[in-house]
């Protein structure tokens, strides 16, 4: 009997997770529709600010290369983040 209770609890939990994953694309689509006219401000983006703090990112574009070696030091190019 105990196994049935465990399975029922997991089924209820998985249903909540599926609802969460169903709501996420709807909310994201609405945000994209509302923000379609605004250009993103890359200076305020928290992911890019974190990357700039913890990774060496070169200021110039270098074609299609994601990493660049300057003076013996490897940098990520801006192409890999934009």
Rosetta constraint file for C-alpha pairs under 8 A:
AtomPair CA 1 CA 5 HARMONIC 6.77 0.50
AtomPair CA 2 CA 6 HARMONIC 6.45 0.50
AtomPair CA 3 CA 7 HARMONIC 6.18 0.50
AtomPair CA 4 CA 8 HARMONIC 6.06 0.50
AtomPair CA 5 CA 9 HARMONIC 6.13 0.50
AtomPair CA 6 CA 10 HARMONIC 6.23 0.50
AtomPair CA 7 CA 11 HARMONIC 6.10 0.50
AtomPair CA 8 CA 12 HARMONIC 6.25 0.50
AtomPair CA 9 CA 13 HARMONIC 6.25 0.50
AtomPair CA 10 CA 14 HARMONIC 6.05 0.50
AtomPair CA 11 CA 15 HARMONIC 6.20 0.50
AtomPair CA 12 CA 16 HARMONIC 6.54 0.50
AtomPair CA 13 CA 17 HARMONIC 6.39 0.50
AtomPair CA 14 CA 18 HARMONIC 6.15 0.50
AtomPair CA 15 CA 19 HARMONIC 6.29 0.50
AtomPair CA 16 CA 20 HARMONIC 6.25 0.50
AtomPair CA 17 CA 21 HARMONIC 6.25 0.50
AtomPair CA 18 CA 22 HARMONIC 6.09 0.50
AtomPair CA 19 CA 23 HARMONIC 6.18 0.50
AtomPair CA 20 CA 24 HARMONIC 6.26 0.50
AtomPair CA 21 CA 25 HARMONIC 7.25 0.50
AtomPair CA 22 CA 26 HARMONIC 7.15 0.50
AtomPair CA 23 CA 27 HARMONIC 6.25 0.50
AtomPair CA 24 CA 28 HARMONIC 6.11 0.50
AtomPair CA 25 CA 29 HARMONIC 5.96 0.50
AtomPair CA 26 CA 30 HARMONIC 6.31 0.50
AtomPair CA 27 CA 31 HARMONIC 6.24 0.50
AtomPair CA 28 CA 32 HARMONIC 6.17 0.50
AtomPair CA 29 CA 33 HARMONIC 6.16 0.50
AtomPair CA 30 CA 34 HARMONIC 6.22 0.50
AtomPair CA 31 CA 35 HARMONIC 5.94 0.50
AtomPair CA 32 CA 36 HARMONIC 5.66 0.50
AtomPair CA 41 CA 45 HARMONIC 6.72 0.50
AtomPair CA 42 CA 48 HARMONIC 7.17 0.50
AtomPair CA 43 CA 48 HARMONIC 7.61 0.50
AtomPair CA 43 CA 49 HARMONIC 7.16 0.50
AtomPair CA 44 CA 49 HARMONIC 7.22 0.50
AtomPair CA 45 CA 49 HARMONIC 6.20 0.50
AtomPair CA 46 CA 50 HARMONIC 6.10 0.50
AtomPair CA 47 CA 51 HARMONIC 6.22 0.50
AtomPair CA 48 CA 52 HARMONIC 6.11 0.50
AtomPair CA 48 CA 81 HARMONIC 7.63 0.50
AtomPair CA 49 CA 53 HARMONIC 6.27 0.50
AtomPair CA 50 CA 54 HARMONIC 6.31 0.50
AtomPair CA 51 CA 55 HARMONIC 5.48 0.50
AtomPair CA 52 CA 56 HARMONIC 6.73 0.50
AtomPair CA 52 CA 57 HARMONIC 6.41 0.50
AtomPair CA 55 CA 75 HARMONIC 7.93 0.50
AtomPair CA 55 CA 76 HARMONIC 7.64 0.50
AtomPair CA 56 CA 74 HARMONIC 7.67 0.50
AtomPair CA 56 CA 75 HARMONIC 5.14 0.50
AtomPair CA 56 CA 76 HARMONIC 6.17 0.50
AtomPair CA 57 CA 75 HARMONIC 5.28 0.50
AtomPair CA 57 CA 76 HARMONIC 4.65 0.50
AtomPair CA 57 CA 77 HARMONIC 5.78 0.50
AtomPair CA 57 CA 78 HARMONIC 6.76 0.50
AtomPair CA 58 CA 68 HARMONIC 7.94 0.50
AtomPair CA 58 CA 75 HARMONIC 5.73 0.50
AtomPair CA 58 CA 76 HARMONIC 6.03 0.50
AtomPair CA 58 CA 77 HARMONIC 5.23 0.50
AtomPair CA 58 CA 78 HARMONIC 6.52 0.50
AtomPair CA 59 CA 77 HARMONIC 7.22 0.50
AtomPair CA 59 CA 78 HARMONIC 6.58 0.50
AtomPair CA 60 CA 77 HARMONIC 6.90 0.50
AtomPair CA 60 CA 78 HARMONIC 6.54 0.50
AtomPair CA 61 CA 77 HARMONIC 6.08 0.50
AtomPair CA 61 CA 78 HARMONIC 5.57 0.50
AtomPair CA 61 CA 79 HARMONIC 6.15 0.50
AtomPair CA 62 CA 66 HARMONIC 7.98 0.50
AtomPair CA 62 CA 68 HARMONIC 7.61 0.50
AtomPair CA 62 CA 77 HARMONIC 6.53 0.50
AtomPair CA 62 CA 78 HARMONIC 7.85 0.50
AtomPair CA 62 CA 79 HARMONIC 7.32 0.50
AtomPair CA 63 CA 79 HARMONIC 7.46 0.50
AtomPair CA 64 CA 79 HARMONIC 6.71 0.50
AtomPair CA 65 CA 77 HARMONIC 6.92 0.50
AtomPair CA 65 CA 79 HARMONIC 7.05 0.50
AtomPair CA 65 CA 80 HARMONIC 7.81 0.50
AtomPair CA 66 CA 76 HARMONIC 5.77 0.50
AtomPair CA 66 CA 77 HARMONIC 5.26 0.50
AtomPair CA 66 CA 78 HARMONIC 7.63 0.50
AtomPair CA 66 CA 79 HARMONIC 6.07 0.50
AtomPair CA 66 CA 80 HARMONIC 5.03 0.50
AtomPair CA 67 CA 74 HARMONIC 6.60 0.50
AtomPair CA 67 CA 75 HARMONIC 5.53 0.50
AtomPair CA 67 CA 76 HARMONIC 4.39 0.50
AtomPair CA 67 CA 77 HARMONIC 5.44 0.50
AtomPair CA 67 CA 80 HARMONIC 7.90 0.50
AtomPair CA 68 CA 74 HARMONIC 5.61 0.50
AtomPair CA 68 CA 75 HARMONIC 5.16 0.50
AtomPair CA 68 CA 76 HARMONIC 6.17 0.50
AtomPair CA 68 CA 77 HARMONIC 6.38 0.50
AtomPair CA 69 CA 73 HARMONIC 5.35 0.50
AtomPair CA 69 CA 74 HARMONIC 4.33 0.50
AtomPair CA 69 CA 75 HARMONIC 6.08 0.50
AtomPair CA 70 CA 74 HARMONIC 6.44 0.50
AtomPair CA 70 CA 75 HARMONIC 7.32 0.50
AtomPair CA 76 CA 80 HARMONIC 6.76 0.50
AtomPair CA 77 CA 81 HARMONIC 7.59 0.50
AtomPair CA 78 CA 82 HARMONIC 6.28 0.50
